[in-house]
Amino acid sequence: MSVLGTVAVLFLIVFGAAAYAIFHLKLTPVRIAAVLLALGALVTALVPIVRILAEPPQPPPPPAAAAVHVPAEHHGQEA
């Protein structure tokens, strides 16, 4: 799943939970407070997500050079 798809699923879950809670609250002032808290939480969560999505894609690192095997010197010792 792409980053955008993940973000959409997370926001749908949060919106659904907030709507369920607001629908089941009985007092109007409590509903207003719940709506304001839900909107504040979504805006706060949106800031880092927008920052991630706004970053330009990083180019892939250059391929690493293959290691070359160098035989060890014997320093005068024969096998």
C-alpha positions in Angstrom: 0.0 0.0 0.0 1.3 3.4 -0.9 1.9 6.2 1.6 -1.1 8.1 0.3 -3.3 5.0 0.7 -2.1 4.5 4.3 -2.8 8.1 5.1 -6.3 7.8 3.7 -7.0 4.7 5.7 -5.8 6.3 8.9 -7.9 9.4 8.4 -11.0 7.4 7.6 -10.5 5.4 10.9 -10.1 8.7 12.9 -13.1 10.3 11.1 -15.2 7.2 11.8 -14.3 7.1 15.4 -14.9 10.8 15.9 -18.3 10.6 14.1 -19.3 7.6 16.2 -18.4 9.3 19.4 -20.1 12.6 18.4 -23.3 10.8 17.3 -23.6 9.0 20.6 -23.0 12.1 22.8 -26.2 13.5 24.3 -25.2 17.0 25.4 -24.6 19.7 22.7 -21.6 21.4 24.5 -19.9 18.1 24.8 -20.5 17.4 21.1 -19.0 20.8 20.2 -15.9 20.1 22.4 -15.5 16.6 20.8 -15.7 18.1 17.3 -13.1 20.7 18.1 -10.8 18.1 19.7 -11.2 15.8 16.7 -10.4 18.6 14.3 -7.4 19.7 16.3 -6.1 16.1 16.4 -6.5 15.7 12.7 -4.8 19.0 11.9 -1.9 18.1 14.3 -1.5 14.7 12.7 -1.7 16.2 9.2 1.4 18.4 9.6 4.1 15.6 9.6 2.2 13.7 6.9 2.2 16.7 4.6 5.9 17.3 5.3 6.7 13.7 4.3 4.6 13.9 1.1 6.1 17.3 0.2 9.7 16.1 0.3 11.3 15.5 -3.0 12.1 11.8 -3.7 15.7 10.9 -2.8 17.8 9.5 -5.6 19.0 6.0 -5.1 22.5 5.7 -3.7 25.2 4.8 -6.3 26.0 1.1 -6.4 28.9 0.0 -4.2 32.1 -1.1 -5.8 32.8 -4.8 -5.7 35.5 -5.9 -3.2 38.6 -7.3 -4.8 40.3 -10.2 -3.1 44.0 -9.6 -2.5 46.0 -12.6 -1.5 47.9 -12.3 1.8 51.6 -12.1 1.7 53.5 -14.9 3.4 56.4 -12.9 4.8 58.9 -15.6 4.0 56.9 -18.5 5.4 56.2 -21.4 3.0 53.1 -23.5 3.3 
